[in-house]
Each structure stands twice: as C-alpha cells, then as structure tokens.
Amino acid sequence: MKQDFLLTIVSFITSFDDPDYFYYLRIIKRKKDNPDVDMTTSKTIKSYCIDSFQELLDLQPEITRICDVNNARAMLYLNKRSYKSIAMDVMKKTFNHIEANTFQYIKNAYDMACISRKAEKKYWIIDIDEVHNMDKTKLDDIIDRFRTKKHIILPTKTGIHLIVEPFDPREFKKEYPHIEIHKDSPINLYIPKFKTTC
C-alpha cells in the first residue's frame, strides 16, 4: 500500500468529519488465491473500523504483514458505515441467532453487519478488465459518458476500476452487458506479490 495511493482513495471519498461514520476494512483469505488450502469459501482473517486517514497509515505495516503471512488481501469498502446503524444490526443479528440456537455465529455478527449494511452515501465500481478487449477509444468513451462529477480511476491487475457516484445504469448495461457494476463492493488495498490470481 503506497501512501499516495491511499491518500487518493481516502481523499476522494470524503473527510473523516463525523465520529459516527467509519470505513470498513477486511483482510480476506480467498479460496481462489489459496487452491491448496482446505477451505470452502473466503475467510476473514481480521477486520478494522477505520476512523481516520492517519489510522490507516499507522496500520499499514500490520496489515501488509498479516496479508503476507496468510496469503490474503486487504480490501476497503468505499461506502462508509455508521457505528449506530451497525450496532442496531448487530443487536438484531445476535437476537436472531439466540432465537435460532445458532450461538456459534454470534461472534461473526459485527463483521456480517458491516458487510451487509447499506451505506447512506454510495460509490459504485465499474469493473473493466483486459478480457473485455477494451481499447483506449472505448475506455475513454465510457469515462466521458458515464463518469460522474466525482470520480477516480484505479489500476487493477487485470484492468481498471472506475469509481463513480450512482447513475442510471440502463444505457450502460445495454452497450456493455459484460462489464460489471459493483454497487457496494470493496477495492483491493494490498495484495501480496506472490498471488497469481486476480
């Protein structure tokens, strides 16, 4: 994680001016990245509630170390979460598990609430990969026509992420049916060098 990359992302999203809001970061060990490991799905190694840009910078050595050791990736949700809303969701999820006698899942209630909770302010990710055979002219056309007033282009291992504010996607999906729009997905902050998948 380079400081300028983090600064670009965080300054693009918003300032940390409301103590009720935070950004949710997960370190995820994916089956796709670890085919030889006996696991059926992705596993959260550790999660963080980020309250400031400085906190994210201070955590950078710890996050990269955990990722390297576990062959995992650090992923940041662009849409901020509310501590109050998450707390209410955790209470509901905990009660539901108690009622269903699934006590073993209560420990995951906070992470599940952070993942599933709809954000008040949203940013979408237009996920453009090399497999879409997107030449510069087509790419520029997408950026010019579908970007919003506030947008950013982030490089990925297989293409780019065009991060935009929500828009009417109907015209876009007609012209580019194979390009995905992620409406509340995280972006990769750090991936160990020895990963071979994307």
Secondary structure, DSSP 8 states (H G I E B T S, - for coil): --HHHHHHHHHHH-----TTEEEEEEEEE-TTT-TTS--SS-EEEEEEEE--HHHHHHHHHHHHHHHHHHT-EEEEESS-EEHHHHHHHHHHHHHHHHHTT-GGGGGGHHHHHHHHS--SS--EEEEEEGGG---HHHHHHHHHHH--SSEEEEEETTEEEEEE-----HHHHHH-TTSEEESS-EEEEE--TT----
